[in-house]
Structures are given as structure tokens and as C-alpha cells.
């Protein structure tokens, strides 16, 4: 990046990726904890909807940065469940 007449470097930290509910339902089981490493497509949360268990997979590899829900909580499609960085 050019600042004034001098170049400087900018370091970006890891970008967080939000993991959202793909259906409306209830958080049946949270399979990870904050700080856990996860692989791409690893099941991280199981949602229950209409008596069916639906796994939610991580869209990217990384570490669990935060968990925004708790087991037994009702969620809507699109609600953020957790973040990966």
C-alpha cells in the first residue's frame, strides 16, 4: 500500500467464515468447541427439523472462533451458528 511517498505493508489476520443454518429447526447437538480445528465439510452442528437430524458442515478448514447458539435453541434458516477462522 502506498502511504504518502512511502510503501508500507499491511498484514491481514485470518478472515472469519460464518456457518449458517440451512433449515429452520432446533440445534440438536453442537459437535465442536471454541478453539477446535475443523476440516472443510466436517459436520459441526446437527439441526433437528420435522423429526429429522440434519448435519451442518463447515464450508472451510480452520478453527472455531465463536459459537453463537446453544443446544435446544430454535433457529431460522440463515441464522449464524458459529464462525470459523
Number of C-alpha atoms within 10 A of each C-alpha: 8 8 8 7 6 7 9 10 8 7 6 6 7 9 10 16 17 20 22 20 24 17 16 16 22 20 22 19 16 20 13 16 14 13 13 12 14 20 14 11 12 15 17 20 24 21 25 19 15 8 8 10 15 18 19 21 19 23 17 17 15 20 18 22 17 16 17 10 16 13 13 14 11 16 19 13 11 12 17 16 20 24 20 24 18
